[in-house]
């Protein structure tokens, strides 16, 4: 059984939207902060169509006052707990 974690794009998108709203930010605010010409990338992230690049994740973490790990959501296999992914890798 492979316990290599993979990113859940839809859950990550929901988390980006949740963190944005918790900070009282509009999509356009994030787009402006990132220096984008349009907000389309942010909308795509929120819909789970694509993920932010690493540098953009770092910028989002700073903007939201959180860690990259709190933005990214990991897909879990049935019956798996978040800690079991890491325990399997270290065992």
Buried (B, 14 or more C-beta within 10 A) or exposed (E): EEEEBEEBBBBBBBBBBEBBEEEEBEBEBBBEBBEBEEBEBBBBBBBBEEBBEEEBBEBBBEBBEBEEEEBBBBBBEEEBEEEBBEEEEEE
